[in-house]
Amino acid sequence: MRKTLLGLALVAALLPAAAAGQATVQILGPPHETGEFLKPDLVEIVALDPTIHLDIRYATPNNLAGRPVYPEARAFLQRPAAEALVRVDAALKKIGYGLLVFDGYRPWSVTKVFWDMTPPDKREFVADPAKGSKHNRGCAVDLSLYSISTGREVAMPSVYDEMSPRAYPSFTGGTAAERDARDLLRRAMEAEGFTVEPNEWWHFNYRDWARYSILNVPFSEIARSRR
Ligand SMILES: [Zn+2]
């Protein structure tokens, strides 16, 4: 495990179970993967398109953990996914909207933190660290829309990271305007090779996700302003 702050937090999180002598299997590192993978090429989204807005909740206490789990408010994706996102943003701009990104590449250690703190009955909303997440591969992005005229986030049927049926892209409640905005985001993303997660309207996977391996590289080790 890398000796990062997150790594230390992870070790601390595991200690109580170990001290209690519990017989559960503890996962201490990313899953071992075999096969051929593309070389990682993480790029900072706003370096490609500064008009994409960021609201990196995981760098603030306003997230599932109730404390920052990212040391920096930055968002990265593998280059082809980031370039596709720029095309989505350009298409939406023509009809008055922009993309508001909550999260992109997520180091594996953070996926582990979320899994450990989530009650078992809510774990459909978090990735199993034994399998890793498409975020860990730099091929998943959590995002919403902002209105260009107001600069504000567009209302959706649920808030980001809400663990309820309102988060499902198929949810039929909420207002018509909220559902229309959600469906507009989905159509725009699908047009550029992304698919929506069946239970999270804000989460999209890039089509080539399986060609990238799970990464546990902290943001600080990703070169700044690469283009
Ligand atoms: Zn996600």
Boltz pocket constraint, residues with backbone or C-beta under 6 A from the ligand:
constraints:
  - pocket:
      binder: B
      contacts: [[A, 135], [A, 140], [A, 141], [A, 142], [A, 202], [A, 203], [A, 204]]
      max_distance: 6.0
